[in-house]
Amino acid sequence: MFSDKRSKKIVFIAHCLLNQNAISDGTAVYPAAFKEVITALLDADVGIETTSDQDKEIEGMGLFMELLDKRLREEHLQVPMIGLKASEPVKEKIKPFLAGI
């Protein structure tokens, strides 16, 4: 399909991981972005796309991901998904995920 240097790997992340300024007051963990996640994805040559329906990401409750997961199951599609929290060992949690893409 493509014969250039694209990795052909992409991950969808909640927009607040890339821009902590976009989330509800009092919920930001970092001044700008969740650097540990973003750096790990870029180091693995993975393209980053954010979830586009911010209205469904209400106060960090992950409603967009629930709707996406439901729709994928309805279509009989399987897409690996993981949930991340700043209080968890993020690099260790995403290593197996990155190895599988």
N, C-alpha and C positions, 0 to 999 in steps of 0.2 A: 504494500500500500504506500508506504513512505520509504524513501531511500536516503534520508538525511540522518542527522544525529539524534533524532527524537528517541527517548527511552520507551515511548509507547506505554508508560505507566502513569496513572493519575489517581489521586486520592481526593475525596470530598471531605472537607472539614467544616465544622461550624464556624461561621464568620468571626465569632468572638475569639477564637484561637489566634487568628491573624490580626485582629484589631480589638484589643481590650477596651478601647474607647467606645465601642459600639454596644456595650452591655449595660444592664441596669446598675444604677448607683449602688455602691457598696458590695458589688459582686466581683470586681476586677481583682485578679491575683498578681498581675504584672502591669508595669507602666504602659507597655505598648502591645506586645505580642507574647505568645507562649513560645519563647525562643527554643526551648528544648525540643518541642515537637517540630517546629518549622525547620530548624537546622537538621534534625534527623531525616526529615523528608527530602530536603534539598541534597544532603550528603548521599542519599540513596538514589539520586537522579529521578525523583518522583515529582511530576507536575502537581500543583496544588490548585484546587478549585474550591470555592466556598459555597455553602448551601445558600441558595438565592432567596428563599422565602423567609425573611427576617421576622415577619409578622407571626410565623408559627414557632419561632424560637423564643417563646415567651419566658422572660426572666430565667433563662438558662435551663428550662425544664426539658429540653430535647424533643419537643413535640414534632418538629420537622422530621427528625430521624425515626420516630415512631410511625409517622405516616408513610415515610419512604419504605421502611421495613415491611409494613402491611401491604403496600402496593407491590413490592418485589415478590412477596409470598403469593399474592393473588396471581401474578404472572408466572409463577413457578420458576423464579430466578433466585440464584444464591449469590450474594455479594458479601464478602467478609466485612464485618463492622466491629469496631471496638469503642468502648467508652473510656475516656481519660479524665482523671482528676489531678489537679496540681499537687495534691498531698500523696500521690502514688509514685512509685519509681517508674516514671514515664519511659525512659530509654529502654529499660528491661521489658516493659509491657509491649512496646511497639516493635522490638527486634523480631519476634516470630512473624508478626504481620508483614513487616518489610521483606523478610526472607521469602514469603509466599507470593509476592507480586513481582 
